[in-house]
């Protein structure tokens, strides 16, 4: 069931031409899989390095669909669920 929902969102991002959203999801998934924290500073740096200045507009759809959440009181680390990590890996992430 989760894979179906993930695929539906993934397809929606593709249809909207929102490849940056998929790239950001892959960035966060890869860092989490490698045991690295992903903070807002990391996401903003990734955005600058990839010519995507408005990372907030990329994060919002991921957060609205609960694909990426923020954890923690102070640091606000971006994390995802193991099932979404598996899905992104299947997609070549």
N, C-alpha and C positions, 0 to 999 in steps of 0.2 A: 504494500500500500504506500509506504513512504517513497519507494522508488518511483511510483507512478506520479506522486505529487512533485517530487524533485524534477522529474522529466517534464512535467507540465510547466513548471516555472522556468526551467532551462530553455524550453522551446519558446516560451513567451519572451524571454530576454533576447533570443535570437531573432524572432520576428520583429521586435521593436528596434533591431539594429543596435542593441545594448551590449555589444561584445565587451565593453569595458567592465560591465557588471560581472560577466563571467570570468574575466581576467582577474578582477579583484577577489572574487570567491576562490579562484585557484591559488592566488597569492596567500590568502589567509589560511586555506587548507594546508598548503605546503609547509608554511611556517609551523602550524600546530602539529602536523605530522612529524616534523623534525624537532619537536619539543621546544620551539621558540614562542615566546609571548608576542602578541601583535597588539600594539597600542596605537592610538590615533596618530602619534608622530610617525610611526612606521608606515601607516596607510598613506599619510600625507606625503612622505618621502617617496613611496612607491608611485603615487600619482604624479609627482613632479618629474620623476625619472622616466615616466611613460607618457608625458605630455597630457596628463589628465588633471587639470587644476581643481576641478570641482568634485572631490572625492565624496563629499556629503551626498551628492545626487546619485552616486554609485552605491553607497552604503544603504541608503534609505530603502530601496526595493528588497535588498537582502534581509534587512532587519524587519521590514513590514511583513515578510513571508516567513519569519523566524528561521531563516537559513543560517544567518549569522546573528549572534546575540552578544551583549556586553556583560562581562562578569567582573565583579569586584567593586569595592566601595570607592577607592581612590584612583587606581590605575586605569580602570575601565578597559580591561583586555577584551579584544574581539575573539570569540571562539565559535565553534560549530559542533555539530554532533557527529559521532563516529559513522553513522549511516550516511551522512552527507559527504564526509570524507571519502567513503567507499564509492559513492556515486560519482564524485568529481574525478576520482582516480580512474573509474571506468570510462569517463569522457576524455581521458588523456591529460588529466591535470597533474 
